[in-house]
C-alpha cells in the first residue's frame, strides 16, 4: 500500500523513476499529482484510511506514458491496488449479494455450457474414433483417446457435482464440496495411464517399423479431425467468458484448450507421416501423449493441494482479515485468521478478541453474525469464529503428531 500521498511537488520537477524504492516512488506520485479522487461514502468504516490511497485514472494513464514497459508495470500495480481497496471497502453484505447475483445471472449460461460441451464431446468421440481406426495413424489415435475420454470426464464432473449438492449431512458433515476434487484426481490418473500406453506404443513403432518411407494418407480422417478442431475452438470461446463462475466450466474450458493443441498437432503429425516421412506420425503421437500427461499431472497436483488444505491466496486472506477487523467496534483485535482450501472452496477460521466484561449473549450474537456473513462470501464453504478475551495465550487448536 502507499503510505503517504502528497498533492504536489516541491523544488525542481523531475520525471518519475519507476525503478526507485518505495520512498522515491511516493515522491514520483507527488510529481504526477496522483492523489485520491474518490469521496468517502456516508457511514463508511475505513480505520486504515484506505480510501485516501486510491489513485486517479488520469494519473495512472500519465504514469504509463513515461515508459512503455516499466511504466505499464507500475500502472498495472496501482490499478490492481485500486481494485483491491475497492473490494476491501465494500460491506460484507454487498460482496455476498454481488456474488449471489453473479451466480444467479450466470446459472443458465453455466448449465448451457455444460450441456452443450457434453453433447458435442459425445458426437466428436464417435467421429474421432472412426478417424483413428480408418487411418491407422498413431497421432490420430492420440487425439481420439483425448476425445473419447472427454464425455467420461464430463460425466464424472456431473455425478460429483450432483452428489455434492445432495450429500446427506449426517453421513457427510462437512458437505460434498470435495467430491469434485476427488473425481478430478481419479480422472487425472486415468488419463495419465492411458497416454502412457500411447507412449509405449509409439516407441514400439519406432523400433519395429519395416514398411514404406511414408504412411497411407487418409484425407477423410484428417477432415474429421479438422471439424473436431473447429468445434473445440467454438466451445473454448463459449466457456472462456464464464469459466470463473463455475468449477465445472473452468475444467471444461481447460479441457477444450488442451484439445485444441492435441487436435491441431495431431493433424500436422498425421499429414506429415502420410506425405513426408513415416516417423513424424509416431513422434507426433508421443509428443501429444507426453504433453497430455504433463497437463494432467499438473492438474492432479493442484487438485491434490486443494484436497489437502493448501492456504488461500494472500489477497483473499487480506480481504477476510480486514472484514473481520472492521466488522464491529466491539472487536478489540484479531488474534488469528486461517483460510485454506477444502476442495475448490475455502474453510475460514477466525479468532477474535472481545471485552472480558461483554455478556455471553452479546458475544454469541456478534460472532454468529460474523460467521454467517463470512460464509455468505463467494468461495467460502464454512467459517468458524472463536472468541477470546486476551491474546497472551499459547496458540490453540494445534495438535502435533
C-alpha positions as CSV (number, residue, x, y, z in Angstrom):
1,X,0.0,0.0,0.0
2,X,1.1,3.6,-0.5
3,X,2.0,5.0,2.9
4,X,1.7,8.7,2.0
5,X,0.5,10.6,-1.0
6,X,1.1,14.3,-1.5
7,X,-0.9,16.8,-3.5
8,X,2.0,18.4,-5.3
9,X,5.8,18.5,-5.7
10,X,8.3,21.0,-4.4
11,X,11.6,22.2,-5.9
12,X,12.8,21.2,-9.3
13,X,10.4,19.0,-11.2
14,X,11.7,15.7,-12.5
15,X,10.4,12.6,-14.3
16,X,9.4,9.7,-12.1
17,X,11.8,6.8,-11.7
18,X,9.8,3.5,-11.9
19,X,12.8,1.6,-10.5
20,X,13.2,3.7,-7.4
21,X,12.5,2.4,-3.9
22,X,9.2,2.9,-2.2
23,X,10.0,6.4,-0.8
24,X,11.1,7.6,-4.2
25,X,8.0,6.2,-5.8
26,X,5.9,8.2,-3.4
27,X,7.8,11.4,-4.5
28,X,7.1,10.3,-8.1
29,X,3.5,10.2,-7.3
30,X,3.6,13.7,-5.9
31,X,5.2,14.8,-9.1
32,X,2.4,13.2,-11.1
33,X,-0.2,14.8,-8.9
34,X,-1.5,11.3,-8.0
35,X,-3.9,11.6,-5.1
36,X,-7.3,10.2,-4.1
37,X,-10.2,11.4,-6.1
38,X,-12.8,9.1,-4.6
39,X,-15.1,10.6,-2.0
40,X,-15.7,8.8,1.2
41,X,-19.2,7.2,1.4
42,X,-21.5,8.1,4.2
43,X,-21.0,5.8,7.2
44,X,-18.1,4.0,5.6
45,X,-15.7,2.3,8.1
46,X,-12.2,2.9,7.0
47,X,-9.9,3.0,10.0
48,X,-6.8,2.5,7.9
49,X,-7.7,5.4,5.6
50,X,-7.5,3.1,2.5
51,X,-9.8,5.4,0.5
52,X,-7.1,8.1,0.6
53,X,-4.8,5.7,-1.3
54,X,-6.9,5.4,-4.4
55,X,-5.1,6.8,-7.4
56,X,-7.0,8.6,-10.2
57,X,-7.3,7.0,-13.6
58,X,-5.7,10.1,-15.3
59,X,-2.7,9.9,-13.0
60,X,-2.2,6.2,-13.8
61,X,-2.5,6.8,-17.5
62,X,0.0,9.6,-17.2
63,X,2.4,7.2,-15.5
64,X,2.1,4.8,-18.4
65,X,3.3,7.4,-20.8
66,X,6.7,7.8,-19.2
67,X,7.8,4.3,-20.1
68,X,6.0,1.7,-22.3
69,X,7.4,-1.3,-20.4
70,X,8.3,-0.2,-16.9
71,X,5.6,2.4,-16.6
72,X,3.0,-0.1,-17.7
73,X,4.0,-2.4,-14.9
74,X,3.8,0.3,-12.2
75,X,0.5,1.5,-13.6
76,X,-0.9,-2.1,-13.6
77,X,0.2,-2.3,-9.9
78,X,-1.7,0.7,-8.9
79,X,-4.8,-0.4,-10.9
80,X,-4.7,-3.7,-9.1
81,X,-4.3,-1.8,-5.8
82,X,-7.3,0.4,-6.5
83,X,-9.4,-2.7,-7.2
84,X,-8.2,-4.4,-4.0
85,X,-9.0,-1.3,-2.0
86,X,-12.5,-1.0,-3.6
87,X,-13.1,-4.7,-2.6
88,X,-11.9,-4.2,0.9
89,X,-14.2,-1.2,1.5
90,X,-17.3,-2.8,0.2
91,X,-19.6,-4.0,3.0
92,X,-19.8,-7.8,3.6
93,X,-23.4,-7.8,2.6
94,X,-22.6,-6.1,-0.7
95,X,-19.9,-8.6,-1.5
96,X,-22.2,-11.5,-0.7
97,X,-25.1,-10.0,-2.7
98,X,-22.8,-9.4,-5.7
99,X,-21.5,-13.0,-5.6
100,X,-25.0,-14.4,-5.3
101,X,-26.3,-12.2,-8.1
102,X,-23.4,-13.1,-10.4
103,X,-24.0,-16.8,-9.7
104,X,-27.8,-16.3,-10.4
105,X,-27.1,-14.3,-13.6
106,X,-24.7,-16.9,-15.0
107,X,-26.6,-20.1,-13.8
108,X,-28.3,-20.6,-17.1
109,X,-25.1,-19.9,-19.1
110,X,-23.2,-22.4,-17.0
111,X,-25.8,-25.1,-17.4
112,X,-26.0,-24.4,-21.1
113,X,-22.2,-24.6,-21.5
114,X,-22.0,-27.9,-19.6
115,X,-24.8,-29.5,-21.6
116,X,-23.5,-28.3,-25.0
117,X,-20.0,-29.4,-24.2
118,X,-21.2,-32.9,-23.1
119,X,-23.3,-33.3,-26.3
120,X,-20.6,-32.1,-28.6
121,X,-18.0,-34.3,-26.9
122,X,-20.1,-37.4,-27.3
123,X,-20.5,-36.7,-31.1
124,X,-16.8,-35.9,-31.6
125,X,-15.8,-39.0,-29.7
126,X,-17.6,-41.2,-32.3
127,X,-16.2,-39.2,-35.2
128,X,-12.6,-39.3,-34.0
129,X,-12.8,-42.9,-33.1
130,X,-13.8,-43.5,-36.8
131,X,-10.9,-41.3,-38.0
132,X,-8.4,-43.1,-35.9
133,X,-9.5,-46.6,-36.9
134,X,-9.8,-45.9,-40.7
135,X,-6.4,-44.1,-40.9
136,X,-4.3,-46.2,-38.6
137,X,-2.4,-43.1,-37.6
138,X,-0.9,-43.1,-34.1
139,X,-1.2,-39.3,-33.9
140,X,-5.0,-39.5,-34.6
141,X,-5.2,-42.3,-32.1
142,X,-3.7,-39.9,-29.5
143,X,-6.4,-37.3,-30.4
144,X,-9.0,-40.0,-30.3
145,X,-8.1,-41.0,-26.8
146,X,-8.4,-37.5,-25.5
147,X,-11.7,-37.1,-27.3
148,X,-13.2,-40.4,-26.1
149,X,-12.4,-39.7,-22.5
150,X,-13.9,-36.2,-22.7
151,X,-17.5,-37.4,-22.2
152,X,-16.3,-39.6,-19.4
153,X,-14.8,-36.6,-17.7
154,X,-18.0,-34.6,-18.2
155,X,-20.0,-37.5,-16.7
156,X,-17.7,-37.7,-13.7
157,X,-17.9,-34.0,-13.1
158,X,-21.7,-34.1,-13.4
159,X,-22.0,-37.0,-11.0
160,X,-19.6,-35.4,-8.5
161,X,-21.5,-32.1,-8.7
162,X,-24.8,-33.7,-8.2
163,X,-23.5,-35.8,-5.3
164,X,-22.1,-32.7,-3.7
165,X,-25.4,-30.9,-3.8
166,X,-27.3,-33.9,-2.4
167,X,-24.8,-35.0,0.2
168,X,-26.6,-36.2,3.3
169,X,-25.5,-34.1,6.3
170,X,-25.4,-37.0,8.8
171,X,-23.1,-39.0,6.5
172,X,-21.0,-36.1,5.2
173,X,-20.9,-33.5,8.0
174,X,-18.6,-31.2,6.0
175,X,-20.7,-31.4,2.9
176,X,-19.8,-32.7,-0.5
177,X,-17.6,-29.8,-1.8
178,X,-14.6,-32.2,-2.1
179,X,-16.4,-34.7,-4.3
180,X,-15.5,-32.8,-7.5
181,X,-11.8,-32.6,-6.4
182,X,-11.6,-36.3,-5.8
183,X,-13.3,-37.0,-9.1
184,X,-10.8,-34.8,-11.0
185,X,-7.9,-36.6,-9.2
186,X,-9.2,-40.1,-10.2
187,X,-9.8,-39.0,-13.8
188,X,-6.3,-37.4,-14.0
189,X,-4.7,-40.7,-13.0
190,X,-6.8,-42.5,-15.7
191,X,-5.7,-40.1,-18.4
192,X,-2.1,-40.4,-17.3
193,X,-2.2,-44.2,-17.6
194,X,-3.9,-44.3,-21.0
195,X,-1.4,-41.8,-22.5
196,X,1.5,-43.8,-21.1
197,X,0.3,-46.7,-23.1
198,X,0.4,-44.5,-26.2
199,X,4.0,-43.5,-25.5
200,X,4.9,-47.2,-25.2
201,X,3.1,-48.0,-28.5
202,X,4.9,-45.1,-30.3
203,X,8.3,-46.4,-29.1
204,X,7.4,-49.8,-30.4
205,X,6.6,-48.3,-33.8
206,X,10.0,-46.6,-33.9
207,X,11.7,-49.9,-33.1
208,X,9.7,-52.3,-35.2
209,X,8.8,-50.2,-38.3
210,X,9.7,-52.0,-41.5
211,X,7.2,-50.6,-44.0
212,X,7.4,-47.8,-46.6
213,X,9.0,-44.4,-46.1
214,X,5.6,-42.8,-45.7
215,X,2.3,-43.9,-44.2
216,X,-1.0,-44.2,-46.0
217,X,-2.7,-40.8,-46.1
218,X,-6.4,-40.8,-45.4
219,X,-8.0,-37.4,-46.3
220,X,-11.4,-38.2,-44.8
221,X,-9.9,-38.9,-41.4
222,X,-8.0,-35.6,-41.5
223,X,-11.1,-33.7,-42.4
224,X,-13.0,-35.2,-39.5
225,X,-10.3,-34.1,-37.0
226,X,-10.3,-30.6,-38.6
227,X,-14.1,-30.5,-37.9
228,X,-13.4,-31.5,-34.3
229,X,-10.8,-28.7,-34.1
230,X,-13.3,-26.1,-35.2
231,X,-16.0,-27.4,-32.8
232,X,-13.5,-27.3,-29.9
233,X,-12.5,-23.8,-30.8
234,X,-16.1,-22.7,-30.5
235,X,-16.6,-24.5,-27.2
236,X,-13.3,-22.9,-25.9
237,X,-14.6,-19.4,-26.7
238,X,-18.0,-20.1,-25.2
239,X,-16.6,-21.4,-21.9
240,X,-13.9,-18.7,-21.6
241,X,-16.3,-15.9,-20.7
242,X,-18.0,-17.8,-17.8
243,X,-15.1,-20.0,-16.5
244,X,-14.9,-18.0,-13.3
245,X,-18.5,-18.7,-12.2
246,X,-18.3,-22.5,-12.0
247,X,-15.6,-25.0,-11.3
248,X,-17.3,-27.3,-13.8
249,X,-16.9,-24.7,-16.6
250,X,-13.4,-24.0,-15.6
251,X,-12.4,-27.6,-16.0
252,X,-14.3,-27.8,-19.3
253,X,-12.5,-24.6,-20.6
254,X,-9.1,-26.1,-19.7
255,X,-10.1,-29.4,-21.4
256,X,-11.2,-27.6,-24.6
257,X,-7.9,-25.6,-24.6
258,X,-5.9,-28.8,-24.3
259,X,-8.0,-30.4,-27.1
260,X,-7.1,-27.5,-29.4
261,X,-3.4,-28.4,-29.1
262,X,-3.9,-32.2,-29.4
263,X,-6.2,-32.0,-32.4
264,X,-4.1,-29.3,-34.2
265,X,-0.8,-31.1,-33.6
266,X,-2.4,-34.5,-34.4
267,X,-3.5,-33.1,-37.8
268,X,0.0,-31.9,-38.6
269,X,1.6,-35.2,-37.5
270,X,-0.8,-37.4,-39.5
271,X,-0.4,-35.3,-42.6
272,X,3.4,-35.3,-42.1
273,X,3.5,-39.0,-41.7
274,X,1.5,-39.6,-44.8
275,X,3.2,-37.0,-47.1
276,X,6.8,-36.5,-45.7
277,X,8.2,-39.3,-43.5
278,X,6.6,-42.2,-41.6
279,X,8.4,-41.3,-38.3
280,X,6.6,-38.0,-38.0
281,X,3.3,-39.8,-37.1
282,X,4.6,-41.8,-34.1
283,X,6.8,-38.8,-33.0
284,X,3.7,-36.7,-33.0
285,X,1.7,-39.3,-31.1
286,X,4.4,-39.5,-28.5
287,X,4.6,-35.7,-28.2
288,X,0.8,-35.4,-27.7
289,X,0.7,-38.1,-25.1
290,X,3.6,-36.6,-23.1
291,X,2.0,-33.2,-23.2
292,X,-1.3,-34.5,-22.1
293,X,0.4,-36.5,-19.3
294,X,2.2,-33.3,-18.1
295,X,-1.0,-31.3,-18.2
296,X,-2.9,-33.9,-16.2
297,X,-0.1,-34.4,-13.7
298,X,-0.1,-30.6,-13.1
299,X,-3.9,-30.5,-12.8
300,X,-3.9,-33.5,-10.4
301,X,-1.2,-31.9,-8.3
302,X,-3.2,-28.7,-7.9
303,X,-6.4,-30.7,-7.1
304,X,-4.4,-32.7,-4.5
305,X,-3.2,-29.5,-2.9
306,X,-6.7,-28.2,-2.6
307,X,-7.9,-31.6,-1.1
308,X,-5.0,-31.5,1.4
309,X,-5.9,-27.9,2.5
310,X,-3.4,-25.5,0.9
311,X,-3.7,-21.9,2.1
312,X,-5.8,-19.3,0.2
313,X,-4.1,-16.5,-1.8
314,X,-2.8,-13.6,0.2
315,X,-5.3,-11.2,-1.4
316,X,-8.2,-13.3,-0.1
317,X,-6.7,-13.6,3.3
318,X,-6.3,-9.8,3.4
319,X,-10.0,-9.4,2.5
320,X,-11.3,-11.7,5.2
321,X,-8.9,-10.3,7.8
322,X,-9.9,-6.7,7.1
323,X,-13.6,-7.5,7.1
324,X,-13.3,-9.3,10.4
325,X,-11.2,-6.4,11.9
326,X,-13.8,-3.7,10.8
327,X,-16.9,-5.8,11.4
328,X,-17.8,-4.2,14.7
329,X,-16.2,-1.6,17.0
330,X,-16.7,-4.1,19.9
331,X,-14.0,-6.4,18.3
332,X,-10.8,-5.2,20.1
333,X,-8.4,-7.2,17.9
334,X,-8.0,-10.2,15.6
335,X,-5.9,-13.0,17.1
336,X,-5.5,-15.3,14.1
337,X,-7.1,-15.8,10.7
338,X,-6.6,-19.1,8.8
339,X,-8.1,-19.6,5.3
340,X,-7.4,-22.9,3.5
341,X,-8.9,-25.0,0.7
342,X,-11.3,-27.7,1.4
343,X,-11.8,-28.9,-2.1
344,X,-12.5,-26.0,-4.6
345,X,-13.8,-23.7,-1.8
346,X,-12.3,-22.3,1.5
347,X,-12.6,-23.1,5.2
348,X,-12.1,-20.0,7.3
349,X,-11.0,-19.9,11.0
350,X,-11.1,-16.6,12.8
351,X,-10.1,-15.9,16.4
352,X,-11.5,-12.5,17.6
353,X,-10.9,-10.7,20.9
354,X,-13.9,-9.2,22.7
355,X,-14.0,-7.2,26.0
356,X,-13.8,-9.5,29.1
357,X,-17.0,-8.0,30.6
358,X,-19.1,-8.5,27.5
359,X,-22.3,-10.6,28.2
360,X,-22.3,-14.1,26.8
361,X,-25.4,-13.5,24.7
362,X,-23.8,-10.5,23.1
363,X,-20.5,-12.3,22.3
364,X,-22.5,-15.2,20.8
365,X,-24.7,-13.0,18.6
366,X,-21.8,-10.9,17.4
367,X,-19.6,-13.9,16.5
368,X,-22.6,-15.7,14.9
369,X,-23.4,-12.7,12.7
370,X,-19.7,-12.5,11.6
371,X,-19.7,-16.2,10.8
372,X,-22.9,-16.0,8.8
373,X,-21.7,-13.1,6.7
374,X,-18.2,-14.6,6.1
375,X,-19.9,-17.8,4.9
376,X,-22.0,-15.8,2.5
377,X,-18.9,-14.6,0.7
378,X,-18.1,-16.2,-2.7
379,X,-15.8,-19.3,-2.5
380,X,-16.3,-19.7,1.3
381,X,-17.7,-23.1,2.3
382,X,-17.5,-22.9,6.1
383,X,-16.5,-20.3,8.6
384,X,-15.6,-20.9,12.3
385,X,-15.3,-17.9,14.7
386,X,-13.6,-18.4,18.0
387,X,-14.0,-15.8,20.8
388,X,-11.4,-14.9,23.4
389,X,-10.8,-12.1,25.8
390,X,-7.0,-11.7,25.5
391,X,-4.2,-12.5,23.1
392,X,-1.4,-13.7,25.5
393,X,-2.3,-17.4,25.5
394,X,-0.5,-20.1,23.5
395,X,-1.8,-21.0,20.0
396,X,-4.9,-23.1,20.2
397,X,-6.3,-25.9,18.1
398,X,-2.8,-27.1,17.1
399,X,-2.4,-30.8,17.6
400,X,1.0,-32.0,16.6
401,X,1.8,-35.7,15.8
